[in-house]
Amino acid sequence: MRVKFHLQLDDLTDRLASMCHLAGGAVETATDALVRADLSRAERVFDLCEQIEQLRGPCEEQAMALLALQAPVARDLRQVVTGVHLVSDLSRMGGLAQHVAESVRRRHPDHVASGEAEDLLARMGRVAGESARVAEQVLRKHDPELAAELGRRDDELDDLHRRLLTLIEDPAWTGSIPVAVDVTLLGRFYERFGDHTVVVGRRVIFLVTGEQLTP
């Protein structure tokens, strides 16, 4: 029974990592769509997010079944409970990438942003995608040291976010109010995406060590 239980845990972990992989692909594709004003790439993001949601239900059901039928304790219990929380975090990451794609679709064929604002958003998108790839490896390897790397990447995202806000708040900013609103929201979407990767890392640290880290 315990062998079967651990096989089921491994399967749950693999599904969660797959959700993270898809979320990373979604935010990278959304960023490409943003920079290129490419509607087809934006539509691809919706496909990726649908795949994330298709995994969400089975992950939740599997985690609940393990709790109800296997009565796990200690680290096994932490792994199942962590899995329940991670499903929500990973789904939200996909949703944030979808918000970026929605901005592209809404403004097409025009670019949502241009110049330095677009450059900063592109950099935020790249860092967000890199963070998702690290988070995927954290999920697969249960590596607390690698999880700590997510905090450093999030610091980089926060710095880019501050630079973006400073840019559009500058009196010399020549963009329109709608563009300023779009840029502000996009920066927030990327910043929140990074926050969720940090949460993934914290949950894995809790799983491995039993220590609950505070933000």
Stockholm file with secondary structure:
# STOCKHOLM 1.0

chainA/1-215         MRVKFHLQLDDLTDRLASMCHLAGGAVETATDALVRADLSRAERVFDLCEQIEQLRGPCEEQAMALLALQAPVARDLRQVVTGVHLVSDLSRMGGLAQHVAESVRRRHPDHVASGEAEDLLARMGRVAGESARVAEQVLRKHDPELAAELGRRDDELDDLHRRLLTLIEDPAWTGSIPVAVDVTLLGRFYERFGDHTVVVGRRVIFLVTGEQLTP
#=GR chainA/1-215 SS CHHHHHHHHHHHHHHHHHHHHHHHHHHHHHHHHHHHTCHHHHHHHHHHHHHHHHHHHHHHHHHHHHHHHHCCCHHHHHHHHHHHHHHHHHHHHHHHHHHHHHHHHHHTTSCSCCHHHHHHHHHHHHHHHHHHHHHHHHHHHTCHHHHHHHHHHHHHHHHHHHHHHHHHHSTTCCSCHHHHHHHHHHHHHHHHHHHHHHHHHHHHHHHHHCCCCCC
#=GC SS_cons         CHHHHHHHHHHHHHHHHHHHHHHHHHHHHHHHHHHHTCHHHHHHHHHHHHHHHHHHHHHHHHHHHHHHHHCCCHHHHHHHHHHHHHHHHHHHHHHHHHHHHHHHHHHTTSCSCCHHHHHHHHHHHHHHHHHHHHHHHHHHHTCHHHHHHHHHHHHHHHHHHHHHHHHHHSTTCCSCHHHHHHHHHHHHHHHHHHHHHHHHHHHHHHHHHCCCCCC
//
